[in-house]
Amino acid sequence: MSELGKRLEDLRLDQGLTQEQMGRIAGVTGVTVGKWERGDAVPRDEKLKTVAAHFRLSFEYLRVGFDQTALLSATQQEVVVIPSYRSGEDTLIYDARLLPQQRSHHLVHLAIEGGNMGDVFPVGSRVVVDTDDLHLKEGQFYALELNEFPTIRKVFYTTNGVSLEMPGNTQHSESITFPEMNRITVIGRVVAGASPR
């Protein structure tokens, strides 16, 4: 089995698809998908691009195993599928090696929209959030619902509450006293992120 074949097979199995179902996505037969997975045939680039687009992966990742900035070995690769915090949005396929070792099985992702997160989380980024980690820790980024709007803030404790700092903008923070904490809902701690850059 080639590394490309292994990546395709791992992706298919992680999605719970048969070879026939994967073939329909790529526009080929299930037999052809089987040949790709065994390394008996190499998929044409346009077929890989179709599969990559369907699963929101980069073509380069499927073709050569390049994910973000690291060349991945297919034998070490573990992919996790992370649902969106907002219903109706696509899932995120993410390299599990980029997540903390002791990761939760309660992960969701949020897409960064709007330009107020600066260079830390540019527009188009996706953050992975551990919804089990709800206890605010000093200096950590958290996904919060602030006035019923999902946002990312870095948390600092003050003598009478918390200061919620906007990522990349230390000048913009909001102080919330302990009695006012009902204004925020903690979604979870940010444990990873992917930038479109």
C-alpha positions in Angstrom: 0.0 0.0 0.0 1.3 3.4 -0.9 1.3 6.4 1.5 -1.3 8.0 -0.8 -3.4 4.9 -0.7 -3.1 4.8 3.1 -4.2 8.4 3.4 -7.2 7.8 1.1 -8.2 4.6 3.0 -7.8 6.3 6.4 -9.9 9.2 5.2 -12.6 6.9 3.9 -12.7 4.8 7.0 -12.7 7.8 9.3 -15.8 9.1 7.5 -17.4 5.7 7.7 -17.7 5.3 3.9 -17.5 2.3 1.7 -15.3 2.2 -1.4 -18.4 2.7 -3.5 -19.5 5.8 -1.6 -16.0 7.2 -1.8 -16.0 6.4 -5.5 -19.2 8.4 -6.0 -17.6 11.4 -4.4 -14.5 11.1 -6.7 -16.5 10.2 -9.8 -15.1 6.7 -10.1 -16.1 3.2 -9.2 -15.5 1.5 -5.9 -13.2 -0.9 -7.6 -11.0 2.0 -8.7 -10.9 3.4 -5.1 -9.8 -0.1 -4.0 -6.9 0.0 -6.5 -5.9 3.5 -5.3 -5.9 2.3 -1.7 -3.8 -0.8 -2.5 -1.4 1.3 -4.6 -2.3 -0.6 -7.8 -3.3 2.6 -9.5 -2.6 6.3 -8.9 -5.6 8.7 -8.9 -5.5 11.6 -11.4 -5.0 15.0 -9.9 -8.5 16.2 -10.8 -10.0 13.2 -8.9 -7.9 14.0 -5.8 -8.9 17.7 -6.1 -12.5 16.6 -6.1 -12.0 14.4 -3.0 -10.0 17.2 -1.2 -12.7 19.8 -1.9 -15.4 17.5 -0.7 -13.7 16.9 2.7 -12.2 20.4 2.9 -8.6 19.2 2.8 -5.8 20.6 0.7 -4.9 18.8 -2.5 -1.3 18.9 -1.4 -2.2 17.0 1.8 -3.8 14.2 -0.2 -1.2 14.0 -2.9 2.0 14.2 -0.8 0.9 14.1 2.9 1.8 17.8 3.5 -0.5 19.2 6.2 0.0 22.9 7.2 3.8 23.1 7.7 4.9 19.5 8.3 5.4 16.6 6.1 3.4 13.8 7.6 4.2 10.1 7.6 1.0 8.2 6.8 1.9 5.5 9.3 2.0 8.0 12.1 -1.0 10.0 11.0 -4.2 10.0 13.0 -7.1 12.1 11.8 -10.0 13.2 14.0 -13.3 14.6 12.8 -14.4 17.6 14.9 -18.0 18.8 14.6 -18.9 22.5 14.4 -20.1 24.4 17.5 -22.8 25.9 15.2 -25.3 23.4 13.9 -25.4 23.1 10.1 -21.8 23.9 9.5 -19.3 21.4 8.1 -17.1 19.2 10.3 -13.3 19.8 10.5 -10.9 17.0 9.7 -7.8 17.6 11.9 -4.4 16.0 12.5 -4.7 14.6 16.0 -1.0 15.0 16.6 -1.5 18.7 16.6 -3.9 18.4 19.6 -2.8 18.0 23.3 -1.7 14.5 24.3 -4.5 14.2 26.9 -7.2 15.5 24.6 -10.9 15.4 25.4 -13.3 13.5 23.3 -15.6 16.6 23.6 -14.2 18.8 20.9 -15.9 21.3 18.6 -14.6 23.9 16.2 -15.4 27.5 15.6 -14.7 29.5 12.4 -13.3 33.0 13.0 -15.4 35.6 11.2 -14.8 39.3 11.3 -11.5 41.1 11.6 -11.4 41.8 15.3 -9.1 38.8 16.3 -6.0 40.3 14.7 -3.0 38.2 13.7 -3.6 35.6 16.5 -6.7 34.2 14.9 -7.1 35.8 11.4 -10.4 35.7 9.5 -10.9 32.2 8.1 -9.1 30.5 11.0 -10.7 27.6 12.8 -10.2 27.0 16.5 -10.6 23.7 18.2 -12.3 24.0 21.6 -12.5 21.4 24.4 -16.0 21.7 25.8 -15.1 19.7 28.9 -12.7 22.4 30.0 -15.0 25.0 31.4 -13.0 26.2 34.4 -11.4 29.5 33.4 -7.6 29.4 33.8 -5.4 32.5 33.9 -3.7 33.3 30.6 -5.6 30.8 28.5 -7.8 31.4 25.4 -11.5 30.4 25.8 -14.4 30.3 23.5 -17.2 32.2 25.2 -20.7 33.4 24.4 -20.6 37.0 25.3 -24.0 38.7 25.0 -25.1 35.6 23.1 -22.3 35.9 20.5 -19.5 33.3 20.2 -16.1 34.9 20.6 -12.5 34.1 21.7 -11.0 35.8 24.6 -7.8 35.4 26.7 -8.7 35.3 30.4 -7.0 37.1 33.3 -8.2 37.2 36.8 -8.6 40.6 38.6 -9.3 41.2 42.3 -13.1 41.3 41.7 -13.7 39.3 38.6 -12.1 38.6 35.2 -10.6 40.6 32.4 -11.4 39.2 28.9 -8.7 40.3 26.5 -9.3 40.3 22.7 -6.6 38.1 21.0 -3.8 40.2 19.5 -5.2 43.4 21.0 -4.1 44.0 24.6 -5.7 47.5 24.5 -9.2 46.0 24.1 -10.4 44.1 27.1 -13.6 43.8 29.0 -13.8 43.5 32.8 -16.5 41.4 34.3 -17.1 41.2 38.0 -17.9 38.0 39.7 -21.6 38.9 40.2 -21.8 39.7 36.4 -20.4 36.3 35.3 -23.9 35.2 34.2 -23.3 37.5 31.2 -20.9 34.9 29.7 -21.3 31.3 28.8 -18.1 29.3 28.6 -18.1 27.1 25.5 -14.6 25.7 26.4 -10.9 26.2 26.2 -9.1 26.7 22.9 -6.7 23.8 22.5 -5.7 24.2 18.8 -6.2 26.3 15.7 -5.7 26.2 12.0 -4.9 29.4 10.1 -5.7 29.8 6.4 -2.3 31.3 5.8 
